[in-house]
């Protein structure tokens, strides 16, 4: 083969997609490194920051932290409920359309 002629081959093909809900609360990242080997990462923006706080004393910090934990638990329950409903809708649609549940 002549050195003037470069022949290319693909050593690695990686597909990366970022999908965001219209309200920007949900995000899904889809990676595919080999054909058919897909990995998805799902997150909700409201749950990315875990409870934390600051205060003038350790007692105040713990009191505020517990309040933040309660708020986080409420958010978590609400987001979980939304995710459950979405999953059931997707499963129901897949059954109606006789699609595999993958």
C-alpha positions as CSV (number, residue, x, y, z in Angstrom):
1,X,0.0,0.0,0.0
2,X,1.3,3.5,-0.9
3,X,2.0,5.9,1.9
4,X,0.2,8.6,-0.1
5,X,-3.1,6.7,0.3
6,X,-4.6,6.8,3.8
7,X,-7.2,4.1,4.5
8,X,-9.4,4.7,7.5
9,X,-11.0,2.2,9.7
10,X,-13.3,2.8,12.7
11,X,-11.7,1.6,15.8
12,X,-14.4,2.9,18.2
13,X,-17.8,4.2,17.5
14,X,-19.6,5.8,20.4
15,X,-23.0,7.4,20.3
16,X,-23.9,9.9,23.0
17,X,-27.3,11.5,23.2
18,X,-28.7,13.8,25.9
19,X,-32.5,14.0,26.1
20,X,-34.2,16.6,28.4
21,X,-37.9,16.9,29.2
22,X,-39.7,20.0,28.1
23,X,-39.7,21.4,31.6
24,X,-36.0,20.5,32.0
25,X,-36.6,18.5,35.2
26,X,-35.8,15.1,33.7
27,X,-32.7,14.2,31.9
28,X,-31.6,11.0,30.1
29,X,-28.2,10.3,28.7
30,X,-28.0,7.4,26.2
31,X,-24.6,5.9,25.4
32,X,-23.9,3.2,22.8
33,X,-20.3,1.9,22.4
34,X,-21.1,-1.2,20.4
35,X,-24.2,-1.8,18.2
36,X,-27.0,-2.9,20.4
37,X,-25.2,-2.3,23.7
38,X,-27.1,0.7,25.0
39,X,-26.8,2.2,28.4
40,X,-29.2,4.8,29.8
41,X,-28.7,7.2,32.7
42,X,-31.9,8.9,34.1
43,X,-31.9,11.7,36.6
44,X,-34.3,14.4,38.0
45,X,-32.9,17.8,38.6
46,X,-34.9,18.2,41.8
47,X,-33.1,15.3,43.5
48,X,-29.5,16.2,42.5
49,X,-28.7,18.2,45.7
50,X,-29.0,16.1,48.8
51,X,-29.9,17.8,52.1
52,X,-27.4,20.2,53.6
53,X,-27.4,23.3,55.8
54,X,-25.4,25.8,57.7
55,X,-25.8,27.5,61.0
56,X,-24.2,29.3,64.0
57,X,-24.0,26.2,66.1
58,X,-23.9,22.4,65.7
59,X,-27.4,22.2,67.2
60,X,-28.8,24.7,64.7
61,X,-27.1,22.8,61.9
62,X,-28.7,19.6,62.9
63,X,-32.1,21.2,63.3
64,X,-31.9,22.8,59.9
65,X,-30.6,19.5,58.4
66,X,-33.6,17.6,59.7
67,X,-35.9,20.1,58.1
68,X,-34.1,19.8,54.8
69,X,-34.3,16.0,55.1
70,X,-38.1,16.2,55.4
71,X,-38.3,18.5,52.4
72,X,-36.0,16.2,50.4
73,X,-38.2,13.2,51.4
74,X,-41.3,15.1,50.2
75,X,-39.6,15.8,46.9
76,X,-38.4,12.3,46.6
77,X,-41.9,10.9,47.2
78,X,-43.4,13.3,44.6
79,X,-40.8,12.5,41.9
80,X,-41.1,8.8,42.6
81,X,-44.8,9.0,42.1
82,X,-44.3,10.8,38.8
83,X,-41.8,8.1,37.7
84,X,-44.2,5.3,38.7
85,X,-47.0,6.8,36.7
86,X,-44.7,7.3,33.7
87,X,-43.4,3.7,33.9
88,X,-46.9,2.3,34.0
89,X,-48.0,4.4,31.0
90,X,-44.9,3.2,29.0
91,X,-45.7,-0.5,30.0
92,X,-49.3,-0.1,29.1
93,X,-48.5,1.5,25.7
94,X,-46.0,-1.3,25.0
95,X,-48.5,-4.0,25.8
96,X,-51.1,-2.3,23.6
97,X,-48.6,-2.1,20.7
98,X,-47.2,-5.6,21.5
99,X,-43.7,-4.1,21.9
100,X,-41.1,-5.8,24.0
101,X,-40.8,-4.3,27.5
102,X,-37.1,-3.3,27.3
